[in-house]
Structures are given as C-alpha cells and as structure tokens.
Amino acid sequence: MPEAQGRNPLERFMNSVESLIEGPVVWFRETVVEPNRKNYPWYHQQFRRVPSIDQCYTDDEVCFFEANNQFKRDRMVDNEILNILRLRFEDCVMYEQPDHERKCRPLLEQYEKGAENWFIKYGDLGGYANAKTCYMKQKHRMIWERRHGPVGSGMKQTDDIPAEH
C-alpha cells in the first residue's frame, strides 16, 4: 500500500493547503530575495563615506546632516577603539600582576598614544559637538602650530617668526 494512501484525509488536506500557501512564498524568497541581498553580519554594517563638513556648500543642509552623522559614527568608533586599548592594558595588569610594570608597558604606551590622539581630535568639544565644531578646533590648532610651533613644544620666539610682507 503506498504511503500517501495510508495517511488520513485531514492530514493530506492540511499538507496540500500548507504547500499551496507556503510554496509561492518560498519560491519568491529563494529566486528573488536571496540572490539580490547583500550578505553582511548584522554587527558590521558598513556605511558609505560621505563628504566631510569642509566639502559641503554653505547652504547644503543635507550635506551638513550627513557630515554630522558621519562625525558621530567616527567618534563612536574611536571611543570603542580607545576602550578596547584600555581593557587590554587592564587585563594585562591583572594577569601579570607582580611584573605588570615591565610586561604591560607596550600596552600602556599604546593606550596613552591613542588617548592623546583622541583628545587632540575630540577633547574639550563637549557632549553636543558636531562636525563643524570639530573642524573649527582642527583649524585653530593648525593656525596655532603655524604661529607657535607644535603644541607642547614651547612657543617660538618673536625673532624666529618670519616677517610678513
């Protein structure tokens, strides 16, 4: 006796209704949706880079909005990088306790350099900073370094500054 005839009629009816409803949905997903989908892990979505604030026209509000969102994403990424560096150093100190000053020195130097670079870019901007304030901070730092030398190296003497025409 074939297996299809041995099943009860209600079970055969439910299977046919299920295949009638589910069949087109499965076919559409397998032939249309999945071949056209980019496959990336949900935690690693990559946004396209947008023009920075200095490349926007003065009346282009959409460009300002995109530049500010890009700035916020970059700031979050830089915060997480700095957090990972700090956690690596703290883990090293915990595991290498008696000799941690010698064994963890490279990690501490890497963290301090990262913290210095983070502060150069984002320090003193506050919680409500945007791309424009960050760009202005960078511009003011460049003007300062042009006039007085690198920050932290002491100021140039007045006789070192070339006379302007």
C-alpha positions as CSV (number, residue, x, y, z in Angstrom):
1,M,0.0,0.0,0.0
2,P,1.6,3.4,-1.0
3,E,2.3,5.8,1.9
4,A,0.1,8.6,0.5
5,Q,-3.0,6.5,0.7
6,G,-2.2,5.3,4.2
7,R,-2.4,8.9,5.7
8,N,-5.7,10.2,6.9
9,P,-7.6,12.6,4.7
10,L,-7.4,15.5,7.1
11,E,-3.6,15.3,7.2
12,R,-3.4,15.2,3.4
13,F,-5.7,18.2,3.2
14,M,-3.6,20.2,5.6
15,N,-0.4,19.4,3.8
16,S,-1.9,20.5,0.5
17,V,-3.1,23.8,2.0
18,E,0.3,24.3,3.5
19,S,2.1,23.8,0.2
20,L,-0.4,26.0,-1.6
21,I,0.2,28.9,0.8
22,E,3.9,28.4,1.6
23,G,5.0,27.3,-1.9
24,P,4.9,30.7,-3.6
25,V,6.4,32.5,-0.6
26,V,9.4,30.0,-0.5
27,W,9.8,30.3,-4.3
28,F,9.8,34.1,-4.2
29,R,12.3,34.2,-1.3
30,E,14.7,31.7,-3.0
31,T,14.6,33.1,-6.5
32,V,14.2,36.8,-5.9
33,V,15.1,38.0,-2.4
34,E,18.2,35.9,-1.6
35,P,20.1,36.4,-4.9
36,N,19.7,40.2,-4.6
37,R,20.6,40.5,-0.9
38,K,24.0,41.7,0.2
39,N,25.1,39.3,2.9
40,Y,26.9,41.0,5.8
41,P,26.9,40.3,9.6
42,W,24.4,42.5,11.4
43,Y,27.0,43.9,13.7
44,H,29.3,45.1,11.0
45,Q,27.2,47.2,8.8
46,Q,29.4,49.5,6.6
47,F,28.1,52.9,5.7
48,R,29.4,54.7,2.7
49,R,31.7,57.6,3.5
50,V,30.1,61.0,2.9
51,P,31.7,64.3,2.2
52,S,33.2,65.9,5.3
53,I,31.9,69.3,6.6
54,D,34.6,71.2,4.8
55,Q,33.4,69.8,1.4
56,C,29.8,71.0,1.9
57,Y,28.4,74.1,0.4
58,T,27.2,76.7,3.0
59,D,23.6,76.2,2.2
60,D,23.5,72.4,1.8
61,E,21.7,71.3,4.9
62,V,21.5,67.7,3.8
63,C,25.3,67.6,3.5
64,F,25.6,69.1,7.0
65,F,23.3,66.4,8.3
66,E,25.3,63.6,6.7
67,A,28.6,65.0,7.8
68,N,27.3,65.3,11.4
69,N,26.1,61.7,11.3
70,Q,29.5,60.6,9.9
71,F,31.2,62.5,12.6
72,K,29.1,60.8,15.3
73,R,29.8,57.4,13.9
74,D,33.5,58.1,13.7
75,R,33.5,59.4,17.3
76,M,31.7,56.2,18.5
77,V,34.3,54.0,16.7
78,D,37.2,56.0,18.1
79,N,35.7,55.7,21.6
80,E,35.4,51.9,21.2
81,I,38.9,51.6,20.0
82,L,40.2,53.6,23.0
83,N,38.0,51.4,25.3
84,I,39.5,48.2,23.8
85,L,43.0,49.5,24.3
86,R,42.3,50.4,27.9
87,L,40.7,47.0,28.6
88,R,43.7,45.2,27.1
89,F,46.0,47.2,29.4
90,E,43.8,46.5,32.4
91,D,43.7,42.7,31.6
92,C,47.4,42.7,31.2
93,V,47.9,44.3,34.6
94,M,45.5,41.8,36.2
95,Y,47.2,38.7,34.7
96,E,50.8,39.9,35.0
97,Q,50.5,41.4,38.5
98,P,53.9,41.1,40.0
99,D,55.7,42.1,36.8
100,H,53.0,44.2,35.3
101,E,55.0,47.4,35.1
102,R,57.6,45.8,32.8
103,K,55.4,43.4,30.8
104,C,52.5,45.8,30.2
105,R,54.5,48.9,29.3
106,P,53.9,48.5,25.5
107,L,50.2,48.3,26.0
108,L,50.2,51.3,28.3
109,E,52.2,53.3,25.8
110,Q,49.8,52.3,23.0
111,Y,46.8,53.3,25.1
112,E,48.4,56.6,26.1
113,K,49.2,57.5,22.5
114,G,45.6,56.6,21.5
115,A,44.2,58.7,24.3
116,E,46.4,61.6,23.3
117,N,45.2,61.3,19.6
118,W,41.6,61.1,20.8
119,F,42.0,64.2,22.9
120,I,43.6,66.1,20.1
121,K,40.6,65.4,17.9
122,Y,37.7,65.3,20.3
123,G,38.9,66.8,23.6
124,D,37.2,69.9,25.1
125,L,34.4,69.6,22.5
126,G,31.7,68.6,24.9
127,G,28.8,66.1,24.5
128,Y,27.0,68.1,21.9
129,A,29.8,68.5,19.5
130,N,29.2,68.3,15.8
131,A,31.4,68.1,12.7
132,K,31.6,71.9,12.4
133,T,33.0,72.5,15.9
134,C,35.5,69.6,15.4
135,Y,36.6,71.2,12.1
136,M,37.0,74.6,13.8
137,K,39.1,73.0,16.6
138,Q,41.3,71.4,13.9
139,K,41.6,74.7,12.1
140,H,42.5,76.7,15.2
141,R,45.1,74.1,16.2
142,M,46.7,74.3,12.7
143,I,46.9,78.1,13.0
144,W,48.4,77.8,16.5
145,E,51.0,75.4,15.2
146,R,51.8,77.6,12.3
147,R,52.4,80.6,14.5
148,H,53.9,79.0,17.6
149,G,55.2,75.5,16.7
150,P,53.8,72.2,17.7
151,V,51.6,72.2,20.8
152,G,53.6,71.3,23.9
153,S,57.0,72.2,22.4
154,G,57.1,75.7,23.8
155,M,56.3,78.9,21.9
156,K,58.5,80.2,19.1
157,Q,60.4,83.4,19.9
158,T,59.4,86.5,18.1
159,D,62.7,86.6,16.2
160,D,62.0,83.1,14.9
161,I,58.8,84.2,13.2
162,P,59.3,85.3,9.6
163,A,58.3,88.8,8.7
164,E,55.2,89.1,6.6
165,H,55.1,91.3,3.5
